[in-house]
Every structure is written in structure tokens, then in C-alpha cells.
Amino acid sequence: MPTIRLTLAYDGTDFAGWQVQPGKRTVQSVIESAIEQLTGESIRILATGRTDAGVHALGQVVSFRTSAPIPPEKWRGALQSKLPRDVVIRDSHEVSDDFHATYSAKSKRYRYVILNRDLDDPFLHKYVWRIKQPLDIAAMNAAAACLAGTHDFRAFESDGPNTASGVRTVSFIGLERMPSFPGWEPRPLLMAGWHAASDVSSEGRGEPGDFICLEIEAD
């Protein structure tokens, strides 16, 4: 029975998060339903993590075992035909039996986008947080750099201890101004170091950008 790994992208606007919840539309539930429609198998899929309501994904990894005679590389197209348009299978392939989407994950990377201008944009409400006041990228990067490395982040938790330890290692954190919305494609943002104290666009044109992109990666 092969183990299949899928990489997903989805718009979380109309989902109540990742995890199956009674009476609610979730990403996990629509994918498991699609697998059952395709194969007749009732399968519980494993994911690298659980997103909250309204959170989007660029490259979330899931895995599951199946007895269906579908070639690994064909799962992407076959499963996509059963899924709604706000969930996309980016790729599919077979992995070793000891692969576990949750426990095999090395790190997670998150992107937060701020629209930093007075004029709003009705087409981006679901994807940005608007702040009217001009923000100082150099100061924000200096503050963000304090979070790099290994620290106890227990104080950042909202509901009591969720794990045995709050110690985590932030391997990357940085902010960058951009002249346009960064879109959904994964990109090597500020890969050269912990942070970049730059207040101009990343494309070297010297023009200030209305969009501020914060990316953070940790174990």
C-alpha cells in the first residue's frame, strides 16, 4: 500500500480552518471527501499543520496511504477533478512508508502582507492587513531580528501551554517593501540573511512600495 504525498495551495476564505469539524466546511474534509469519491476509500489524511479559519496556503504538504491503483503522478489531476476551485493540488508523488506529513516536517514558513497606505483595495481584503500610518521597515527589521535564533516563545501563546515546551528556533525572519502584491508563488524573500534594513522595493528601482511582506520560518 503506497504512501502518497500531496502539496496543496488553497484560499482559506470560505473554510473554517484545516481540521475536520462537525457541520463546518474545512480543507481536510473536502480533500478526504474527494479521495472517497475517487477511490471509495474512507481515508484520514495527515498534514504538516493545521491552519485557522481564513488562513491561506501556498505549499501545505499532506500524506496518506491508499490501496487505489492510481499512479502517484496521476493523483494530482485525478483528485483535482473532485475538488472545489479554492483548493489546488500542486503536485503528487509516492514517498517512503516511514514518511509522515506531520512528523517529517523540518520547518514551517509563514507570510504576512500589510497594505501600508491610506487608500484601501477592495480586491485584497481577504489577503492583506491594511495600516494607514507609514511604517518604518528598518525599525521593524531591527525588532524582528531579536526573534531570530532559539528562544522560549511561551509568552506568545494565547491559550495556556499547547506543548511541553515553548522553545523554538526561528531560522529566518525578515520584512521587505514591495511595489505590488507579492502574489501566491513561493519566493526566496530575503534569503541572504536574518533581515534587511531596506525601505525600498526589492526590485532595485528605488521606489517605495505600498506592500510590506513579512516572512518567518521556524521549527
Stockholm file with secondary structure:
# STOCKHOLM 1.0

chainA/1-219         MPTIRLTLAYDGTDFAGWQVQPGKRTVQSVIESAIEQLTGESIRILATGRTDAGVHALGQVVSFRTSAPIPPEKWRGALQSKLPRDVVIRDSHEVSDDFHATYSAKSKRYRYVILNRDLDDPFLHKYVWRIKQPLDIAAMNAAAACLAGTHDFRAFESDGPNTASGVRTVSFIGLERMPSFPGWEPRPLLMAGWHAASDVSSEGRGEPGDFICLEIEAD
#=GR chainA/1-219 SS CCEEEEEEEECGGGSSCSSCCTTSCCHHHHHHHHHHHHHSCCCCCEESCCCCTTCCEEEEEEEEECCCCCCGGGHHHHHHTTSCTTEEEEEEEEECTTCCTTTTCCCEEEEEEEECSSSCCTTSTTTCEECCSCCCHHHHHHHHHTTCEEEECGGGCSSSCCSSCCEEEEEEEEEEEESSCCCSSCCCTTTTSSCCCCCSBTTSSCCCCSEEEEEEEEC
#=GC SS_cons         CCEEEEEEEECGGGSSCSSCCTTSCCHHHHHHHHHHHHHSCCCCCEESCCCCTTCCEEEEEEEEECCCCCCGGGHHHHHHTTSCTTEEEEEEEEECTTCCTTTTCCCEEEEEEEECSSSCCTTSTTTCEECCSCCCHHHHHHHHHTTCEEEECGGGCSSSCCSSCCEEEEEEEEEEEESSCCCSSCCCTTTTSSCCCCCSBTTSSCCCCSEEEEEEEEC
//
